Amino acid sequence: MTMVSRLSSSLAALAAACAVLSPHAVHAQALPYGDMSGEDGGDDSAGDDGIAASVPLAKHTGKVKITPYIEAQQVALAELSPGSDVLTYTTLAAGIDASITGRNSQGSASVRYERRFGWGKKTTDSDVISGVARMSVAVVPHTLSLEAGALASRMSVENTGSTVSGVDLGNSISQIYSFYAGPSLTTHAGDVAINGHYRLGYTRVEAPKSLVLAPGQSAIDVFDDSVVHNAEIHAGTRAGTLLPVGVGVGAGWYREDVSNLDQRVEDKHARADITLPVGTDVALVGGIGYEDVTISSRDAVRDPVTGAPVIGSDGRYVTDKSAPRQIAFHSEGLIWDAGVLWRPSKRTALEAHVGRRYGSTSYYGSFAYAPSDHTSFNVSVYDNITGFGGMLNNSLSNLPTEFQALRNPLTGDIGSCVASQGSVGAGQGTCFGNALGSVRSSVFRSRGIMATYGVSGSRLQYGIGAGYDRRKFVAAPGTVLALANGVIDENYWVSAYLNGRIDRNSSFGTNVFANWYQSGDASTGDVVAVGATAAYYRSITDHLTATAAVGTENVNRDVLDDIWTAQAMVGVRYSF
C-alpha cells in the first residue's frame, strides 16, 4: 500500500471514528472560556477574541488583558490498537492568558502548567508545561525596541525522529523549550534608513525515557540543546530620494552551537542591493554579495575494544572533546538574487526572489493578503541552513505580536498554529508545523513552504494551515553522524479549526490535523499521524466554565505497530 493511500485510508477511518464519538465531524482546539452570558449592555458581538464575550479579567487597563485561571479535569485515554489499555488520570492546572496592545508595547502570551495524577499502576504522574509568547517593547519609541518570544510544547518522538502531539502512550514523550530575545533598531540618518537586530536564542529537547525502535534499527540521536546568535544590519535609501533607484548595503552573522557532537553552523555575509520601480505598485529588486558558510562538528567517544560510539545515559552520543573539529560543509564566494516586489494596497503584499546561495540555486518569498480586518491569507517560502533550535527560534521571531493560542482541549498543549489578529503580513509565521517536524540532532538545509488562512468573525472563527518541509542533513565524514549526511526527510502537514458561539452561555471548538513524515532512512520507514478533537464549553457563572471534550488519533508506521487512541475529558475552569 502506498503512503498516499495509507494517509487516505487513515483519514477515512478517522472521519468514521469522529462520527461515532461526536455529532460534529471535526474537533475543537481553541479554549473560549469565560463569560458568555452577553451581559455587556446587549452587544452580541464577538468581542476581541472573535468567539465569545471576553472572560472577566483580573486586570484590565486600556488594551491590557490578563486572565489567570485554575482548572481541574478528569481524563480517560483508551488504546484501541494494538493494545486495549484504558488509562485515567486527574489534571490540576494553572495558567494565564494575556494580551497587550499599547502605543509602545505589543504582545500576546498563553502559558499553562499542569500536574497529572495517574490512576492505576500503568498511569504515572507527570508535569506538563506548555505555552507560547511573543512580545515587543519600545525602549526608545519608533527607534529601539526589545523583541522576545518563547515556546513550550509536549511531543511524542517517533523512531524516525519525527514528532507527534497528543499521544501519551509509552515513554517517548519529550518536552521542548525554545526562546529568544534581543534588540531591534529602526532609525534614519538623513535620507538613509537604518534597520538592524540581534537575537540570542536557546532551545532544549528533553531526552525521551525510551524511543521504540524496530529490531536491528540504529538509534536516532535526539537533539539536546543549542545556542543561536543572529545579527543583521542594513542601510539604504528609497527610490527618488538620492537616486532614481533605491540602493542599500547590509551584513549579517548567524551562528548556532548544537551540543550534540559540538556541531556548529556559522554564516557570515555582506551584500549590496538595488530597487528599481517599474510602476506605482511594482518594483524589481536585486542584490549581490559575499558569503562564508561553514558547518563543523566533532566525533563521538569510541569504545576502545569495538570502536562503537559510546551512548550516554540520556540516549545521545557522548562527544569526544579531545577530537579535532571536522568540516562537514563549506561554501564561500559570490551570492546573488533577483526578484519582484508588488504592493498594490495596504492589504496586499508580494515578494518573490530567486538566486544563488549555499553553492546552489535558492528560492524564497512571501505573499500576504488581508481583505478585511478579520480575514488573512499568508504564504511563505524559505531556504536556510540551520539546526532544530535555529529553525524553531526563527519561527518564534516570525510570530505576530497579536494572536490567540489554539490549544488541544484534551491535553492543553499548543497546537500547530496560532490565530493571528494583526495587519497584513502579520500571519506569515503563525504555524510551527514545519519547525517541529523532527528532532534529529544533525544540522540540515531546510527548504519549504507554509500557507495559512484565517477568519475571525462575530460568531465564528476558523482557519487552516498547511506546509511542506524538506530537510537535507549535513554531517562530517568519519564521524558517527556521517550516515546521516545527504539523507533527506520530508514532512507534509495540515491543521484546521472551527470555533464558535452556540448561544449566550455556550460555545464549541473543533480541530482536525494530519501529518505525513517521509524518512530518508529506509530502516526507519514513514509515519502518518491523523487526529481530531471536539469540545463544548458552558458558562456556569461569570467566572466558572464547564468543559466536555472527546478526541481520537491514529499513528500509522511502516516498521512498527500502528497506534489508535481515543480520549474523553470533563472539567471545570475558574477564571479570576
C-alpha positions as CSV (number, residue, x, y, z in Angstrom):
1,M,0.0,0.0,0.0
2,T,1.4,3.4,-0.9
3,M,1.9,6.1,1.6
4,V,-0.7,8.3,-0.1
5,S,-3.3,5.5,0.0
6,R,-2.4,4.9,3.7
7,L,-3.0,8.5,4.5
8,S,-6.3,8.5,2.7
9,S,-7.5,5.3,4.5
10,S,-6.4,6.7,7.8
11,L,-8.3,9.9,7.2
12,A,-11.4,8.0,6.2
13,A,-11.2,5.8,9.2
14,L,-10.7,8.9,11.4
15,A,-13.8,10.5,9.9
16,A,-15.8,7.4,10.8
17,A,-14.4,7.4,14.3
18,C,-15.3,11.0,14.8
19,A,-18.8,10.4,13.6
20,V,-19.2,7.9,16.4
21,L,-17.5,10.0,19.0
22,S,-19.4,13.2,18.3
23,P,-22.2,14.6,16.2
24,H,-19.6,17.0,14.8
25,A,-17.3,15.9,12.1
26,V,-14.2,17.8,13.4
27,H,-13.0,18.6,16.8
28,A,-12.0,21.6,18.9
29,Q,-8.8,23.3,19.7
30,A,-9.3,26.8,21.0
31,L,-10.5,27.3,24.5
32,P,-13.0,30.2,24.5
33,Y,-13.6,30.1,28.3
34,G,-15.3,32.7,30.3
35,D,-18.4,34.9,30.4
36,M,-20.7,34.0,27.5
37,S,-23.8,35.5,29.1
38,G,-23.7,38.5,26.9
39,E,-24.0,40.9,29.9
40,D,-22.3,43.7,28.1
41,G,-25.1,46.1,27.5
42,G,-26.9,44.0,25.0
43,D,-24.0,43.8,22.5
44,D,-24.0,40.4,20.9
45,S,-20.7,40.9,19.1
46,A,-17.8,38.5,19.5
47,G,-15.6,40.8,21.5
48,D,-11.8,40.9,21.0
49,D,-11.3,37.2,20.6
50,G,-13.9,36.8,17.8
51,I,-15.6,33.8,19.5
52,A,-17.4,34.9,22.6
53,A,-17.5,37.8,25.1
54,S,-14.1,38.0,26.7
55,V,-13.5,36.3,30.1
56,P,-13.8,38.5,33.2
57,L,-10.3,39.9,33.8
58,A,-8.4,40.3,37.0
59,K,-6.6,43.3,35.4
60,H,-7.9,45.3,32.5
61,T,-6.4,48.7,31.8
62,G,-7.0,50.1,28.3
63,K,-5.9,47.3,26.0
64,V,-4.0,45.3,28.5
65,K,-5.8,42.0,29.3
66,I,-4.5,39.5,31.8
67,T,-6.6,36.4,32.6
68,P,-5.2,33.9,35.3
69,Y,-7.1,30.7,35.8
70,I,-7.1,27.4,37.6
71,E,-8.6,24.2,36.2
72,A,-9.5,20.6,37.2
73,Q,-10.1,17.8,34.7
74,Q,-10.8,14.1,34.6
75,V,-9.4,12.3,31.5
76,A,-9.8,8.8,30.2
77,L,-7.5,7.5,27.5
78,A,-8.2,4.3,25.7
79,E,-5.8,2.5,23.5
80,L,-7.8,0.9,20.7
81,S,-4.9,-0.7,18.8
82,P,-2.5,-2.6,19.1
83,G,-3.5,-3.0,22.8
84,S,-6.6,-2.4,24.8
85,D,-5.5,-0.5,27.8
86,V,-7.7,2.2,29.4
87,L,-5.8,4.8,31.4
88,T,-7.4,7.5,33.5
89,Y,-5.8,10.5,35.2
90,T,-6.8,13.7,37.0
91,T,-5.3,17.0,36.0
92,L,-4.9,20.1,38.1
93,A,-3.7,23.1,36.1
94,A,-2.9,26.8,36.4
95,G,-2.3,29.2,33.6
96,I,-2.5,32.7,32.3
97,D,-3.6,34.3,29.0
98,A,-2.5,37.8,28.3
99,S,-2.5,40.4,25.5
100,I,-1.0,43.9,25.4
101,T,-1.8,46.4,22.7
102,G,-0.3,49.8,23.5
103,R,1.5,52.7,21.9
104,N,5.0,51.4,22.8
105,S,4.4,47.7,23.5
106,Q,2.5,44.8,22.0
107,G,2.4,41.2,22.9
108,S,0.4,38.0,23.5
109,A,1.1,35.1,25.8
110,S,-0.6,31.8,26.8
111,V,1.2,29.8,29.5
112,R,0.0,26.7,31.3
113,Y,1.3,24.3,33.9
114,E,-0.5,21.1,34.8
115,R,0.1,18.2,37.1
116,R,-1.3,14.9,36.1
117,F,-2.2,12.3,38.7
118,G,-2.4,8.8,37.3
119,W,-5.0,6.2,38.4
120,G,-3.6,2.7,38.5
121,K,-0.2,1.1,38.0
122,K,0.1,1.8,34.3
123,T,-0.5,5.5,34.6
124,T,2.3,7.6,36.0
125,D,2.2,11.1,37.4
126,S,3.7,13.8,35.3
127,D,4.2,17.6,35.0
128,V,3.5,19.4,31.7
129,I,4.5,22.9,30.8
130,S,3.1,24.4,27.6
131,G,2.8,27.9,26.2
132,V,3.7,30.4,23.5
133,A,4.5,34.1,23.8
134,R,5.7,37.0,21.6
135,M,6.4,40.5,22.9
136,S,7.8,43.8,21.5
137,V,8.5,46.7,23.9
138,A,9.8,50.1,22.7
139,V,12.8,51.2,24.7
140,V,13.1,54.4,22.5
141,P,9.7,54.9,20.7
142,H,9.9,54.3,16.9
143,T,13.7,53.7,17.2
144,L,14.8,50.9,19.5
145,S,12.7,48.0,20.8
146,L,13.2,44.8,22.7
147,E,11.8,41.7,21.0
148,A,11.2,38.3,22.7
149,G,9.4,35.1,22.1
150,A,9.1,31.7,23.8
151,L,7.5,28.3,23.2
152,A,7.0,25.2,25.4
153,S,5.5,22.1,23.9
154,R,5.0,18.4,24.8
155,M,5.6,15.9,21.9
156,S,6.0,12.2,21.3
157,V,9.2,11.3,19.5
158,E,8.8,8.5,16.8
159,N,11.5,6.1,15.7
160,T,12.2,8.3,12.7
161,G,13.0,11.4,14.8
162,S,9.6,12.9,13.8
163,T,7.3,14.3,16.4
164,V,3.6,13.6,17.1
165,S,1.5,15.7,19.5
166,G,-1.4,14.4,21.6
167,V,-0.3,10.7,22.0
168,D,0.8,10.0,25.6
169,L,1.2,6.2,25.5
170,G,4.6,4.9,26.2
171,N,7.8,6.7,27.4
172,S,8.7,8.5,24.2
173,I,7.3,11.8,25.4
174,S,9.6,14.8,25.4
175,Q,9.3,18.4,26.5
176,I,10.5,21.1,24.0
177,Y,11.5,24.6,25.1
178,S,12.7,27.5,23.0
179,F,13.1,31.2,23.5
180,Y,14.9,34.2,22.0
181,A,15.3,37.9,22.9
182,G,17.2,40.9,21.6
183,P,17.0,44.5,20.4
184,S,15.7,45.7,17.1
185,L,16.7,49.1,15.6
186,T,14.8,51.3,13.1
187,T,16.1,54.8,12.5
188,H,17.3,57.3,9.9
189,A,20.4,59.3,9.1
190,G,19.1,61.9,6.8
191,D,17.6,60.1,3.8
192,V,19.2,56.8,4.8
193,A,17.0,54.3,6.6
194,I,18.9,52.0,9.1
195,N,17.5,48.8,10.3
196,G,19.0,46.0,12.4
197,H,18.6,43.4,15.0
198,Y,20.4,41.0,17.3
199,R,18.8,37.9,18.7
200,L,20.1,35.4,21.3
201,G,18.2,32.2,21.3
202,Y,18.2,28.9,23.2
203,T,16.3,25.6,22.5
204,R,16.2,22.4,24.5
205,V,14.6,19.0,23.9
206,E,14.4,16.7,26.9
207,A,15.5,13.1,26.2
208,P,12.6,10.6,25.9
209,K,12.9,7.8,28.5
210,S,12.7,5.3,25.7
211,L,12.5,5.5,22.0
212,V,10.8,2.4,20.4
213,L,12.9,1.1,17.6
214,A,12.4,-1.7,15.1
215,P,14.7,-4.8,15.5
216,G,18.1,-4.0,14.1
217,Q,17.4,-0.4,13.6
218,S,20.0,2.2,14.7
219,A,19.1,4.7,17.4
220,I,18.2,8.2,16.4
221,D,20.3,10.8,18.0
222,V,17.8,13.2,19.5
223,F,18.6,16.9,19.6
224,D,19.7,18.1,23.0
225,D,20.1,21.9,23.1
226,S,21.6,24.8,21.1
227,V,22.5,28.5,21.4
228,V,21.8,30.8,18.5
229,H,23.2,34.2,17.6
230,N,21.6,36.1,14.8
231,A,22.6,39.6,13.9
232,E,21.6,41.8,10.8
233,I,22.2,45.4,9.8
234,H,21.0,47.2,6.7
235,A,21.2,50.8,5.5
236,G,19.5,52.1,2.3
237,T,17.6,54.8,0.5
238,R,14.3,54.8,-1.2
239,A,14.0,55.4,-4.9
240,G,13.6,59.0,-5.8
241,T,15.5,60.4,-2.8
242,L,19.2,60.5,-3.5
243,L,18.9,58.5,-6.8
244,P,16.2,57.4,-9.2
245,V,16.6,53.9,-7.8
246,G,16.8,52.6,-4.2
247,V,20.2,51.4,-3.0
248,G,21.4,49.7,0.1
249,V,24.1,47.7,1.8
250,G,23.8,45.1,4.6
251,A,25.7,42.5,6.5
252,G,24.7,39.6,8.7
253,W,26.1,36.9,11.0
254,Y,24.4,33.7,12.1
255,R,25.9,31.1,14.5
256,E,24.3,28.1,16.1
257,D,26.2,25.8,18.5
258,V,24.5,22.4,18.9
259,S,25.5,20.4,22.0
260,N,25.3,17.1,20.1
261,L,28.8,16.3,19.0
262,D,29.7,20.0,19.2
263,Q,28.0,20.8,15.9
264,R,28.3,24.4,14.7
265,V,26.8,26.4,11.9
266,E,28.5,29.8,11.1
267,D,27.3,32.0,8.3
268,K,28.8,35.5,7.6
269,H,27.6,37.6,4.7
270,A,27.7,41.1,3.2
271,R,25.7,42.4,0.2
272,A,24.6,45.4,-1.8
273,D,21.1,45.7,-3.3
274,I,19.1,47.9,-5.6
275,T,15.4,48.6,-6.1
276,L,14.0,49.7,-9.5
277,P,10.4,50.9,-9.5
278,V,8.6,49.9,-12.7
279,G,5.2,51.1,-11.7
280,T,3.2,52.7,-8.9
281,D,3.0,49.4,-7.0
282,V,5.7,47.1,-8.6
283,A,9.4,47.2,-8.3
284,L,12.3,44.9,-9.4
285,V,14.9,44.1,-6.8
286,G,18.3,42.5,-6.9
287,G,21.4,42.0,-4.8
288,I,25.0,40.8,-5.0
289,G,27.4,40.0,-2.2
290,Y,29.8,37.6,-0.5
291,E,29.0,34.7,2.0
292,D,31.1,32.3,4.0
293,V,29.2,29.3,5.5
294,T,30.8,26.5,7.5
295,I,29.3,23.5,9.2
296,S,31.6,21.5,11.6
297,S,31.5,19.0,14.4
298,R,33.4,16.5,16.5
299,D,33.1,12.7,16.6
300,A,31.7,10.6,19.4
301,V,33.8,8.8,22.1
302,R,34.6,5.4,20.7
303,D,34.7,2.1,22.7
304,P,38.4,1.2,22.8
305,V,37.7,-2.5,22.0
306,T,34.9,-2.5,19.5
307,G,35.2,1.0,18.1
308,A,31.5,1.6,18.5
309,P,30.3,5.0,19.5
310,V,29.5,5.5,23.2
311,I,26.0,6.4,24.1
312,G,25.3,8.3,27.3
313,S,22.6,7.8,29.9
314,D,20.4,10.3,28.1
315,G,20.4,8.1,24.9
316,R,22.6,10.6,23.0
317,Y,26.1,10.1,21.7
318,V,28.9,11.2,24.0
319,T,31.1,13.9,22.4
320,D,34.8,13.4,22.2
321,K,36.0,16.8,23.3
322,S,39.6,15.9,22.5
323,A,38.9,15.0,18.9
324,P,39.6,17.7,16.3
325,R,36.7,19.6,14.8
326,Q,35.9,18.3,11.3
327,I,34.3,20.2,8.4
328,A,31.0,18.9,7.2
329,F,30.2,21.7,4.7
330,H,31.9,24.9,3.5
331,S,30.6,27.3,0.9
332,E,32.5,30.6,0.2
333,G,32.1,33.1,-2.5
334,L,29.6,35.2,-4.6
335,I,25.9,35.2,-3.7
336,W,23.1,36.9,-5.7
337,D,19.4,37.2,-6.0
338,A,16.8,38.9,-8.2
339,G,13.1,39.3,-7.6
340,V,10.0,41.4,-7.7
341,L,8.0,43.4,-5.1
342,W,4.3,44.1,-5.5
343,R,2.2,46.1,-3.0
344,P,-1.0,47.4,-4.7
345,S,-2.6,48.3,-1.3
346,K,-2.1,48.2,2.4
347,R,-3.8,44.8,2.4
348,T,-1.8,43.0,-0.2
349,A,2.0,42.4,-0.4
350,L,4.0,40.0,-2.6
351,E,7.8,39.4,-2.6
352,A,9.5,36.7,-4.6
353,H,13.2,36.0,-5.1
354,V,15.5,33.6,-7.0
355,G,19.2,33.5,-6.6
356,R,22.3,31.5,-5.7
357,R,23.3,30.7,-2.1
358,Y,24.9,27.8,-0.3
359,G,26.5,26.8,-3.5
360,S,23.2,26.2,-5.4
361,T,20.0,27.8,-6.6
362,S,17.8,29.3,-3.9
363,Y,14.2,30.4,-3.8
364,Y,12.4,32.4,-1.1
365,G,9.5,34.9,-0.8
366,S,6.1,35.7,0.8
367,F,2.6,36.7,0.0
368,A,0.1,38.3,2.4
369,Y,-3.5,39.3,1.7
370,A,-5.9,40.7,4.3
371,P,-9.2,41.6,2.5
372,S,-10.7,42.7,5.8
373,D,-9.6,43.2,9.5
374,H,-11.0,39.8,10.3
375,T,-9.5,37.7,7.4
376,S,-5.9,37.0,6.4
377,F,-4.1,34.7,3.9
378,N,-0.4,34.2,4.1
379,V,2.2,32.2,2.2
380,S,5.9,32.0,2.9
381,V,8.8,30.1,1.1
382,Y,12.1,29.7,2.7
383,D,15.6,28.2,2.3
384,N,18.0,28.1,5.2
385,I,20.9,26.1,6.7
386,T,20.3,25.6,10.4
387,G,19.8,23.2,13.3
388,F,16.5,22.3,15.0
389,G,16.9,25.1,17.5
390,G,17.7,27.8,14.9
391,M,14.6,26.9,12.9
392,L,12.3,27.0,15.9
393,N,13.8,30.3,17.0
394,N,13.1,31.7,13.6
395,S,9.5,30.5,13.7
396,L,9.1,32.3,17.0
397,S,10.6,35.6,15.7
398,N,8.1,35.5,12.8
399,L,5.1,35.3,15.1
400,P,2.8,38.3,15.2
401,T,2.6,40.1,18.5
402,E,-1.2,39.8,18.4
403,F,-2.5,36.3,18.3
404,Q,-4.8,33.8,20.1
405,A,-3.3,30.5,21.1
406,L,-5.0,27.4,19.9
407,R,-4.9,24.6,22.4
408,N,-5.8,20.9,22.4
409,P,-8.8,20.8,24.8
410,L,-7.8,17.2,26.0
411,T,-4.1,17.7,26.6
412,G,-3.9,21.5,27.0
413,D,-0.9,21.6,24.6
414,I,-0.3,24.3,22.0
415,G,-1.4,23.2,18.5
416,S,0.5,23.6,15.2
417,C,-0.7,27.2,14.7
418,V,-1.9,30.4,16.4
419,A,-4.7,32.6,15.2
420,S,-3.2,36.0,14.2
421,Q,-5.1,39.2,14.8
422,G,-2.7,41.7,13.3
423,S,-2.4,43.5,10.0
424,V,-1.3,42.3,6.6
425,G,1.8,40.2,6.7
426,A,1.5,39.6,10.5
427,G,0.5,36.0,10.0
428,Q,3.4,34.8,7.9
429,G,4.8,32.9,10.9
430,T,1.7,31.7,12.6
431,C,2.4,28.0,12.5
432,F,5.1,25.7,13.9
433,G,4.3,22.6,11.9
434,N,7.4,22.9,9.7
435,A,9.8,23.7,12.6
436,L,8.6,21.0,15.0
437,G,8.5,18.2,12.4
438,S,11.7,16.4,13.5
439,V,14.1,16.4,16.5
440,R,17.1,14.8,14.8
441,S,20.3,16.3,16.1
442,S,22.0,16.7,12.7
443,V,22.3,20.2,11.1
444,F,20.3,20.5,7.8
445,R,19.4,22.6,4.9
446,S,15.7,23.3,5.1
447,R,13.6,24.3,2.2
448,G,9.8,24.5,2.4
449,I,6.6,26.4,2.0
450,M,3.8,27.2,4.5
451,A,0.4,28.7,4.0
452,T,-2.3,29.9,6.4
453,Y,-5.8,31.2,6.0
454,G,-7.9,32.5,9.0
455,V,-11.2,34.2,9.6
456,S,-12.3,35.8,12.9
457,G,-15.9,36.7,12.6
458,S,-18.6,37.9,15.1
459,R,-19.8,34.4,15.9
460,L,-17.3,32.0,14.2
461,Q,-13.6,31.7,14.0
462,Y,-12.0,29.2,11.6
463,G,-8.8,28.7,9.7
464,I,-6.4,26.2,8.1
465,G,-2.7,25.9,7.9
466,A,-0.6,23.6,5.7
467,G,3.1,23.2,5.0
468,Y,5.9,21.2,3.4
469,D,9.4,21.0,4.8
470,R,12.4,19.2,3.2
471,R,15.5,18.7,5.3
472,K,18.8,17.5,3.8
473,F,21.1,16.6,6.6
474,V,24.7,17.7,6.7
475,A,27.4,15.7,8.7
476,A,31.1,15.4,8.7
477,P,32.7,12.3,7.1
478,G,34.5,10.0,9.6
479,T,32.1,10.9,12.4
480,V,29.2,8.9,13.9
481,L,26.7,11.2,12.1
482,A,28.3,10.5,8.7
483,L,25.5,8.1,7.8
484,A,23.0,10.9,8.1
485,N,25.0,13.1,5.6
486,G,22.8,13.6,2.5
487,V,19.7,11.9,4.0
488,I,16.5,13.8,3.0
489,D,13.5,13.8,5.3
490,E,10.2,15.4,4.1
491,N,7.3,16.5,6.2
492,Y,3.8,17.3,5.0
493,W,1.2,18.6,7.4
494,V,-2.2,20.3,7.6
495,S,-4.3,21.6,10.5
496,A,-7.7,23.1,10.5
497,Y,-10.0,24.5,13.2
498,L,-13.6,25.9,13.6
499,N,-14.7,27.6,16.8
500,G,-17.9,29.4,17.5
501,R,-20.7,30.5,19.8
502,I,-23.8,28.4,20.2
503,D,-25.8,30.7,22.4
504,R,-25.2,33.4,25.1
505,N,-23.8,30.8,27.5
506,S,-22.1,28.1,25.4
507,S,-19.6,27.7,22.6
508,F,-17.8,24.9,20.8
509,G,-14.5,24.3,19.1
510,T,-13.3,21.7,16.6
511,N,-10.0,20.7,15.1
512,V,-8.5,18.1,12.7
513,F,-4.9,17.5,11.7
514,A,-2.8,15.3,9.5
515,N,0.9,14.8,9.3
516,W,2.9,12.7,6.8
517,Y,6.6,12.2,7.6
518,Q,8.8,10.6,4.9
519,S,12.1,9.5,6.3
520,G,15.2,9.3,4.0
521,D,16.4,6.4,6.1
522,A,15.0,3.2,4.7
523,S,15.4,1.3,8.0
524,T,13.0,3.7,9.9
525,G,10.2,3.9,7.4
526,D,7.5,6.6,7.2
527,V,5.0,7.9,9.7
528,V,1.4,9.1,9.1
529,A,-0.5,10.8,12.0
530,V,-4.1,12.0,11.9
531,G,-6.3,13.2,14.7
532,A,-9.3,15.2,15.7
533,T,-10.8,16.8,18.8
534,A,-14.1,18.4,19.8
535,A,-15.1,20.4,22.8
536,Y,-18.2,22.0,24.3
537,Y,-17.9,24.9,26.8
538,R,-20.7,26.0,29.1
539,S,-20.7,29.2,31.2
540,I,-21.9,28.4,34.7
541,T,-21.2,31.8,36.3
542,D,-19.2,34.8,35.2
543,H,-16.0,33.1,36.3
544,L,-16.8,29.4,36.2
545,T,-16.9,27.4,32.9
546,A,-17.5,23.6,32.4
547,T,-16.0,21.7,29.6
548,A,-16.5,18.3,27.9
549,A,-14.3,17.1,25.1
550,V,-13.6,14.0,23.0
551,G,-10.9,13.1,20.5
552,T,-9.2,10.4,18.6
553,E,-5.8,9.9,17.0
554,N,-4.0,7.4,14.7
555,V,-0.3,7.0,14.2
556,N,0.5,4.7,11.2
557,R,4.1,3.4,10.9
558,D,6.0,1.4,8.3
559,V,8.2,-0.7,10.6
560,L,6.3,-0.5,14.0
561,D,2.8,-1.3,15.2
562,D,0.1,1.3,14.4
563,I,-1.5,3.1,17.3
564,W,-5.1,4.1,17.7
565,T,-6.3,6.1,20.7
566,A,-9.5,7.7,21.9
567,Q,-9.8,10.3,24.7
568,A,-12.6,11.9,26.7
569,M,-12.5,14.6,29.3
570,V,-14.7,16.6,31.6
571,G,-13.5,19.6,33.6
572,V,-14.1,23.0,35.1
573,R,-12.1,26.2,34.9
574,Y,-12.3,29.2,37.2
575,S,-11.0,32.5,35.7
576,F,-10.0,35.3,38.0
